[in-house]
Amino acid sequence: MNNKLLIGTALSSVIALSGSAFAELKVSGDVEATHRGISYDKAGAGFDQDNDNGIGFESNIILTYTKDLDNGLGLKAGSILEDGTADSEYITIGGESVSFTVGQDVGNNLSSTVVPHISDQTGTLVGRPGSAPGSAGVVGTAMLYDNQFAANDEAHSAAHVSFDANAAGGTFTVRYAPNNSEQKASDSEIISTAGKGSATEILYSGSLGVEGLGVQIGRQTETEGDESVAGQDDATLDKLGVSYNFGQFAVGAQTQRFDDGTAADSDTESKTIAATFSANDQLSIGLRYHETDKDGSAYTADEEITVLEVGYNFGGLGVELAYADIENVGGKTANKDAEVFQIRTRAKF
């Protein structure tokens, strides 16, 4: 019996040591299943869609490693594997006040928003410019609204370096991506920069020290790259968002202006207002409204999007329902309206 006790004690010690050795490595993630349905009627334009729908899956494994370095600074490194492929990776060195990061698709950025929402942001829910109608369940190229630069043109999505300083109840971030492309090398070799420019991002996100307040303000600038067009300036995105949370209610508003830098006046301005209500710890309801105005003779109408969303938390399993009604798709009076309905289920671990 004493031998059994000694063996048990020894095994407990080994387990304790193993746990201590790996205490700085954390593994988490989620699995998502999304159903999206679309209805868009524009006869004779190749955009006809009537109850076009499908189901998609996404799995994420999040690896986070933290350690205190010998010089007194802290190290944080990690990666997010999306469907088996590294979607985000980073190495951060610093302390509580300031830090330096080299990474990709990570950190404080203007793609996020302080405007309260339950399901996907509207740009994700209804589609991104440049995608064909029906591709990934979106309305397609006629869609004007987008919460960020076009794909592969964001400073935080590309491989970048950034400096973060925590002050005024939030985080100030300065980011530079020498090649604003999401293409990845298999190792540390230099990758091609042909046809791509650089991107910089400067922003603040935080509460300004006021409880319940959320503020996001910043600018991203994108250079032309090797294939520049004569007379074209750098593209810029300016964004300002404010929100306030008081108990069960949260409200917010946001304005952003995108200038693609072309010689012609082609600014795109989007305004957003939203409110959410948490009925209890499980049930939340939200309502959003977006209005997008694009300069140019072809764009004679404002594109208007209204989103109604509901979320329910079963404890480890979340279900979100979102319905979007789009008027004047693409900001043209010739275009008809569209509807998008989405159900997303997410299981976290």
Buried (B, 14 or more C-beta within 10 A) or exposed (E): EEEEEEEEEEEEEEEEEEEEEEEEEEEEBBBBBBBBBBBBBBEEEEBBBEEBBEEEEBBBBBBBBBEEEEEEBBBBBBBBBBEEEEBBBBBBBBEEEBBEBBBBBBBBBBBBBBBBBBBBBBBBBBBBBEBEBBEEBBBBBBBBBBBBBBEEBBBBBBBBEBBBBBEEBBBBBBBBBBBBBBEBEEEEEEBEBEEBBBBBBBBBBBBEEEEEBBBBBBBBBBBBBEEEEEEEBBBBBBBBBBBBBEEEEBBBBBBBBBBBBEEEEBEBBBBBBBBBBBEEEEEBBBBBBBBBBBBEEEBEBBBBBBBBBBBBBEEEEBBBBBBBBBBBBBBBEEBBBBBBBBBBBBBEE
